[in-house]
Amino acid sequence: MPEKTDHAGSGHSAHGMAARLSPAQAVLAIIAVTAVIRVIFAASLGLGVDESYTAATARHLQLGYYDHPPLAWWLAWAGAHLFGGETALALRVPFIALFALTTWLMFILTRLLFGERAGLWAVVTLNCAPVVAWTSGTWVLPDGPLNAALLAGAYCAAVALFVPGRQAPLWWLAAGLCGGLAMMAKLHGVFLFAGIGLFLLTSSRHRHWLASPWPYLGAALAVVVCLPAIIWNVQHGWAAFAFQADRADPREFTPWGPLLALGGQALYLLPWLWLPLLLCLVRACLGGPRQDRQWMLACLAIGPIIAFTLVAGIGTRTLPHWAAPGYLMLFPLLGRWVANALEVGRSRMRRWLAVTAISIAVLLAGTIALAQLPWAWLAPSKAAGPQYPLRAALDWSDLQTELEARGFLTRPNLFVAATGWQDAGKIDYALHGQLPVLCLARNPHAYGILTRPEAHRGQDALIIGQNLPLSKVERFYGPSFQSITELSHIPIKQGGMPVLDLSVYLGRGFSGVSADGRF
């Protein structure tokens, strides 16, 4: 398919905003409208498990963190201090703003490579992808700053490669700076360097850059940007790298693993959006280095997609969103495909766009409605009814209210003991720092670094968690306390009705030694 280069004003067509606005103006309008929707979405849902954990541990400002590099934690800390509180919206605003930047970066990258109309449709389709545009684009996750930095780095590299001029060295340095920021968000940032390196190795037209110092100086600048995370890891025995390496540990050959991984990726992107993206990748790979602009995007995309699909075949647990940065790089190709199809008047493409847009609208509206309507209305049967689907995004605010009513929040020499890092994050966020929270478990994640059990020797503890039977609590935590007493449970409510039950125990006289809680 031949490339089509568009000029300002050439986006006039019979397709919505594009009929009245230039592509750039239409993109700005999309950014404004979707930002408002994201604010509503962010304000409607409580924090998820990872978000609560990030928000709570971000109160301790560090150069690095156990799970990921620090950028998401710094943004959450900034949101809480900028808006004077830890509401879901306050914490999520920096990530919403970053996705506005991500959207504009998608437009200018695609415009540079394939023209303005392709850039517009790349933006439209991007905003229809749930995992990229609405979870990573709204929630307190490392993926938000990662995606913005990856696209910024790809744009800077594309200018250095495809725009003639003497400014290319500066663009290589800018690409390195953006790559460093990507690495400061998530270790996935390494795929930017791998993708550009693969492109330079395989493209004869651009291989001369390998003999130039500028790409290497850009990589060196990225290392300088990453120094805070490197210093933190040196101080903590490379804890973050050890954690990620442990997750990548191969276990056993699983022939169906890659297919299941692809299925998860399709579900997270919407299957009818995932398949065209994959077809775009296949076409770009078949075109090879001769079609250098498409090939550059393919080189940037294949790393995350192949890596996190194939490792599922050796028993390594993967999550579908881990491959999302690869699919992110395919939206310029999809935007080009859509723009060309609409130019020749293909009605099938219009129907596909309509179905995709309606799908994401229904998904968002349904999620917001589910978060606001009482679950008991929708699933009145308590005995056999399904669990509340948004349990993970339910704030445990009732915990703070109940502990305050029982007088625990003002009780001296008291801390909370959680049985896992997920519950520790939920509890810590709900209590807003009013009580120290320890994670007394085999793998406490950041709580194993940010807290010291021995500092609470002799104190009492509230042992709190989901579905904690007394027999297990006594078995695992009995050696760490002089005595353990069961207290009344605390229900976590949605719409005034209990949907989650927290077990509560009072442990007296903590020995200062962390127990191995395996629930």
C-alpha positions, -999 to 999 in steps of 0.1 A, spaced: 0 0 0 16 33 -10 22 59 16 1 90 16 14 123 29 -12 148 40 -9 185 45 -27 208 69 -63 212 60 -64 179 40 -84 162 67 -117 176 55 -141 147 51 -175 136 61 -163 121 93 -174 140 124 -150 166 138 -126 160 109 -152 176 86 -151 209 105 -116 210 120 -81 203 108 -66 170 121 -45 188 147 -76 208 160 -96 176 160 -69 159 181 -69 187 206 -107 185 208 -104 147 214 -78 153 242 -102 178 259 -133 157 257 -116 124 268 -98 142 296 -132 152 310 -144 116 307 -112 104 324 -118 128 353 -154 113 357 -140 78 354 -112 85 379 -136 101 404 -161 72 402 -139 44 411 -119 37 442 -82 28 440 -73 -7 428 -50 -30 447 -18 -18 429 -29 18 431 -36 17 469 -3 1 474 15 27 453 -3 56 470 4 43 505 41 35 499 46 68 480 42 87 513 78 76 519 96 95 492 125 74 479 150 74 451 136 40 441 110 14 451 109 -24 454 84 -32 426 93 -7 399 115 24 393 101 55 411 83 77 386 48 65 393 54 68 430 67 103 426 37 113 405 13 99 431 32 118 459 30 150 438 -7 146 432 -14 141 469 6 172 478 -5 193 449 -42 188 457 -39 185 495 -52 150 499 -52 114 488 -85 112 470 -86 89 440 -90 119 417 -61 138 432 -38 109 429 -49 101 393 -48 137 379 -10 135 370 -17 103 351 -46 118 333 -25 148 323 2 124 311 -22 106 288 -32 139 273 5 143 264 6 107 252 -23 114 229 -5 144 214 27 125 210 9 97 192 -5 123 168 28 141 160 47 108 157 21 94 132 19 128 114 57 128 110 57 92 96 25 90 76 7 124 75 -19 143 95 -50 122 87 -32 91 98 -23 108 130 -59 117 137 -71 82 133 -42 68 153 -54 90 181 -90 79 177 -82 42 177 -58 47 206 -86 61 227 -106 30 220 -81 6 236 -91 -1 272 -57 -12 287 -37 16 270 -60 45 271 -82 40 301 -64 19 327 -28 31 319 -42 65 309 -61 71 342 -50 49 370 -20 52 393 3 28 375 38 29 361 24 23 326 11 58 322 45 76 324 61 47 306 38 51 275 43 88 274 81 84 276 82 56 250 62 76 225 84 107 231 115 86 226 101 71 194 93 106 181 127 120 189 144 90 172 121 93 142 130 130 137 167 121 139 162 94 114 138 108 89 140 146 90 171 160 72 190 186 90 219 194 114 197 189 145 198 151 144 225 149 172 203 169 196 173 146 187 194 115 195 202 131 229 165 138 234 156 102 225 181 91 252 166 114 277 131 101 270 144 65 271 158 72 306 125 85 317 108 54 304 133 33 324 125 54 354 88 44 350 92 7 343 119 -16 332 100 -20 299 118 12 289 147 -11 277 125 -21 247 129 14 233 167 10 231 163 -26 218 139 -16 191 160 13 178 191 -8 180 174 -35 159 162 -10 134 197 5 129 212 -30 126 187 -41 99 182 -9 79 210 -3 54 198 33 48 203 42 85 230 19 96 256 46 94 243 60 127 260 30 144 293 46 135 282 79 150 287 87 187 252 103 191 230 72 196 256 61 222 257 94 239 219 93 241 221 59 258 247 73 282 223 102 290 196 76 297 219 60 323 224 94 340 186 99 342 183 65 358 209 72 385 183 77 413 169 42 408 205 28 403 216 44 436 186 31 455 192 -5 442 229 -3 451 218 7 486 192 -21 489 211 -50 474 195 -46 439 162 -55 454 140 -43 425 161 -62 399 160 -94 421 122 -91 423 118 -88 386 143 -116 379 124 -139 403 92 -132 383 109 -142 351 121 -176 366 112 -204 342 92 -232 357 79 -258 332 71 -260 295 35 -249 289 26 -253 252 -6 -235 255 9 -206 274 16 -183 244 -19 -188 231 -34 -179 265 -11 -149 266 -23 -137 232 -59 -143 243 -53 -121 273 -37 -94 253 -67 -95 228 -92 -93 257 -74 -63 273 -73 -44 239 -107 -56 226 -104 -85 202 -117 -65 172 -90 -38 179 -62 -63 187 -65 -83 154 -61 -52 131 -31 -41 152 -16 -76 148 -22 -75 111 -5 -41 109 25 -57 126 26 -86 102 24 -64 72 52 -42 85 73 -72 91 66 -86 56 76 -52 41 109 -53 60 136 -27 62 128 -14 26 97 3 41 118 20 68 91 40 86 68 10 91 98 -12 99 109 12 127 75 8 144 76 -29 139 111 -31 156 98 -11 185 67 -33 188 79 -68 185 101 -68 216 74 -66 243 49 -86 223 72 -115 215 89 -115 249 58 -116 270 41 -140 247 69 -166 244 79 -166 281 44 -178 289 54 -210 272 80 -218 299 57 -214 328 66 -178 336 35 -160 349 27 -130 326 0 -104 327 -17 -93 295 -9 -56 300 29 -63 300 28 -65 262 8 -33 258 39 -10 252 45 -31 220 9 -26 208 12 11 216 38 14 187 13 -2 162 -13 25 165 5 48 139 3 19 115 -34 13 123 -41 51 119 -25 50 84 -46 20 75 -78 36 86 -70 69 69 -63 52 36 -94 30 38 -116 60 45 -101 80 17 -113 54 -8 -147 53 9 -147 18 25 -180 16 44 -167 -15 63 -140 6 79 -167 31 91 -187 3 106 -157 -11 124 -148 23 138 -184 28 150 -185 -7 167 -151 -1 183 -161 34 196 -195 21 209 -178 -8 226 -154 13 247 -183 38 255 -205 9 268 -176 -5 287 -168 28 304 -204 37 311 -211 2 325 -181 4 348 -190 38 361 -226 27 366 -216 -5 384 -194 16 407 -223 39 417 -253 15 418 -258 -6 449 -246 -42 440 -274 -56 461 -299 -43 435 -281 -62 407 -273 -94 426 -298 -97 455 -290 -133 463 -265 -133 491 -261 -171 492 -253 -179 456 -250 -145 439 -217 -135 422 -191 -115 440 -190 -77 434 -170 -74 402 -152 -42 413 -140 -55 447 -104 -46 438 -114 -10 431 -134 -7 464 -117 16 490 -118 2 525 -130 35 540 -153 16 564 -122 2 581 -111 37 591 -146 46 603 -149 14 624 -115 15 640 -121 52 649 -154 42 665 -137 15 685 -110 39 697 -81 22 681 -69 51 660 -59 71 691 -45 41 711 -8 44 718 18 17 709 -5 1 683 2 -9 647 -16 -29 620 -3 -62 608 -14 -72 573 -10 -108 560 0 -98 524 12 -68 505 -21 -64 487 -41 -61 519 -13 -39 534 -17 -14 506 -55 -13 509 -54 -9 547 -26 17 547 -44 38 521 -77 36 540 -61 47 573 -41 76 556 -11 71 579 -30 72 612 -15 39 623 17 22 612 11 -7 588 34 -37 587 32 -66 563 40 -97 583 43 -121 554 69 -141 534 71 -115 507 61 -80 520 73 -62 489 80 -25 497 68 -29 533 99 -52 539 121 -21 532 100 8 544 91 -7 578 111 -25 605 92 -50 627 118 -48 654 109 -11 659 75 -22 672 88 -48 698 65 -49 728 36 -31 710 1 -45 703 -12 -51 668 -44 -53 649 -41 -83 626 -64 -75 597 -71 -94 565 -97 -111 543 -110 -145 555 -85 -151 583 -96 -182 604 -85 -181 640 -67 -215 636 -44 -201 609 -38 -168 627 -27 -186 658 -6 -210 638 13 -184 619 13 -154 642 10 -171 676 48 -173 681 51 -135 674 26 -124 701 20 -131 738 -17 -136 730 -42 -132 702 -78 -123 707 -105 -124 679 -125 -92 675 -157 -86 656 -154 -85 619 -156 -53 598 -177 -53 567 -167 -32 537 -197 -18 520 -207 -8 486 -240 12 482 -247 6 519 -245 -32 516 -216 -54 527 -196 -69 498 -163 -77 517 -156 -90 552 -124 -82 571 -113 -104 599 -98 -85 629 -76 -99 657 -58 -81 685 -23 -94 691 -6 -83 724 31 -80 730 47 -83 696 81 -100 697 96 -79 670 101 -109 647 82 -110 614 61 -142 610 57 -162 579 20 -155 571 9 -177 542 -28 -172 537 
